[in-house]
Amino acid sequence: MSISRTIARPLLASTFFIGATNALKHSDAMAQKAETVTDRLVPLMRKAVPGLPQDPQTLVKVNAGVQLGAALGLATGRAPRTCATVLAASLVPTTLAGHRFWEADDDASAQQQRLHFAKNLSLLGGLVIAAGDTDGKPGVAWRTRHLARTAKREARREAKLVSARVR
């Protein structure tokens, strides 16, 4: 692993450790913010995951636990692409629930929430890059194309051998 990955992944994960720890400590306050998002998302998600809890406080705790686990994986380099994808997926509802600048009461609060919203967009960009980072190894798309080309070449070769035997 390159030095930049060794440094960048833990740095990227650090904000999720802090945010998730804070969410666990203050899940009741976070649940009030999250309710606007959970009221819309939970009915849709329950179609795919029937056992999904509906209580916003429980969902905040589950989200925090997922973020802690994925941040740990990203920071230590264990399944970093999967962990980055999980963090990106969890960041979207977290941002929509926590930084609703368009609903702020005053300009100072709106500006602060807009700044946090933009910071989370930047984090999302970093996570998208981390999710696609193959650490210098060929990705799944390249491997699939390479396998298909190899199989096609082998099939042509075998077809030539069979047609030569038939003649």
N, C-alpha and C positions, 0 to 999 in steps of 0.2 A: 504494500500500500504506500502511496506517495505521501510525502510529508504534508502536503496541503490537505489531503484527505484526513490524515491523522489529526490535524489541527481543526480543520473546518467542520467535520462532523460533530465533535463534542461542542464546539461553539454554537452550531446551529441547534443542537439538542438542548443547550443550557436554558434557553428561554422557556422551553416546554417543561423542564424540571421545576422551574420557579413558578410558572403559571399553574401547573397541575397541583403543586403543593399548596399554593394559595387557594385554589378552588376546593381542595379537600378541607382545608382549615375553615373556609368561609362558605361552605356549600349552601347554607340557607340564603345568604345574600346573593350568591351567584344564581341560585334557582329562580329567584324573582326576576333577574335579568333574562334568564334562559327561557322563561315561560312563554314569551312571545314567539320564540322559534320552535320550542318543543310542541306547542299547541298545533303548529302547522305540519311539522315533520313527523311526529309520532304516528298519526293515523296512516300516513303513506308508508312509513317504515314497518309498521305492524303487519302489513300485507306480506312482506318478505320475512319478517322475524316476529311471529305471533307472540312469543314470550317476552318481547321488549317491554320494560317497565314504562309506565306513563307518568310517574311522579317526577317532576323536574329536578328535585334534589337528588334523587337516585340517579337520574340521567347525568347530572353534573358530576357525581362521584364516579360513575362508570366511565365517562369521557376523560376524567382526570386520571383514572387508573390506566386506561388505554394509552393516554399521552405519556404517562410515566414509563410504561413498559416499552413503548415504541422509541421514546427518547433514549432510554438505556441501550436499546439495540443499536440505534443510530450512533450513539456516542462511542460504543465499544466495537462497532464495525460488524456486528452480528446481524445478518439479513438487512443491510442498510437500505437497499432499494425498497424492500417491503415496508420497513419502518418509516421511511420518508413518505411513502404513499399513504400509510395509515395516518401519519401526522398531518399530511396535507388534507386528507378527508376530514379529520377531526377539527382542523383549523377553520374551515369554512363556517360551520354553525357556531363555533366559538366566537368568531369575529362578528357574525351577524347578530348574535345575542349580546355581546359585551361592548360593542363600540358603535352604537346606533346614533351617530352624530347628527343625523337628520331629525332626531327627536329631542335634541338637547334644548334646555330651557334658556340658556344664555350663550353669548358668543364665545366666552372663554371656555366653557364646557364643550361646546361644539368643536372648537379648534383643537382641544385636547383629544377628544374622541376621534376626530378626523385624522390626527397624527397617529394614534394607536391603530386605527383602521389601515392607514397607509403602511405602517410598520408591519402589520400582519400580512398585507399584500406582498411586501418584500420578502417576508419569511416564506410565504407560499411559493414565490419564485425560486428561492433557494431550495425548497423541498422538491420542487419539480425537477430542478437540475440534479439534486441528489438521487431522486427516484430513477432518473435515466442514466446515471453514472455507472458504467460497467467496469470501472476500475481498470481500464485499459484492455479488458477482455472483450471478445465479440459478444454482442447482445443477442437476444432471442431472435430478433428479426433477421440479423445477418446469418445466424446459425440455421434458421429455417430456409432461407434462400440458398445457402451453401449446400444444405442437405438435398434440396429439390434439384439443384443443378447436378450434383453428384449422382443422384438417382436417375435423372434423365440421361446423363452420359453413360451410365452403366446399362441402362435399358437399351440404348442405341447399340452399344457394343455387343450385348447379348443377342439382340435382333440380327446383327450382322453375322455373328457366329452361327446362329440357328439357320439363317438363309444360306450360308456357305455349306453347311452340312446337308441341307436338303437338295442342293444341286448336284 
